[in-house]
Amino acid sequence: PGEQVTVRANPDKDVDRNHGLLISISKSDGATLTPRSYFLRAADDTSSLTRAVDISGLWELSVLDFESYYAAWAEVPLTEEAIAAQDAYDIRTENPSAQCIAPPTPSILVAPYLNEIELGEDVIFIRNERFNVERTIYMDGRGHPQNGERTNHGHSIGHWEGDVLVVDTANFAENRSPFIGRPSRAEGVPSGLGKHVVERFQLSEDGTHVVIDFVLEDPAYLAEPFTGTVLWYYAPHFEYLGFDCDPENARRFSGQ
């Protein structure tokens, strides 16, 4: 009964976890469906691409940046406190994704879902489809509140340096950042109360992508700052479809 399909996926390296990262679904009529129909590669002809005039709009991550980010994260030097927290970490019971908590920045930058930037004079919104994440960046000159509320995505303030949007985020809640399926030394390292992230968003000269440079400092858990660059490619041909997280399904996915 029903239609026969062929599914291609990268399985989790943990053989006890029954899930994988979807590559494609092939239907019996020959049609092939993929999570994203387009990823820009260096060899692609960009002459026919729609070009952005600023950093607003819809953007998608390069799959290569997804892989390189986690490869770099795996090499981050950790403090003794981080190693102790990691040794005590149980992904099956402490994974924030199982509690519908999305990863904070900079990890949310490489979530393999669409991103949206909405520019305003006093406030800028940066969204990701995963768990309907919405980050609010205050552009009115305020600072970070002293003894303010700590949240998963922190408190963000921003300013323009020419055409570069600089975002400064602090006041992160102390929680486990979810790095699912990445067998690295940094698996299970929390976000500390002193975590501080600076991001710089700049449109490329050809208007095809946004270059995001970031610096993550977390003195309680990282022995040195973690720096990197992520590219988001302009994707006006997609429809932004955020999704909410169902706790029961999330726990099932995470093996809880």
Summary of the structure (lengths in Angstrom):
residues: 256
radius of gyration: 19.0
end to end distance: 31.1
largest distance: 61.1
contacts: 709
relative contact order: 0.20
helix: 16%
strand: 34%
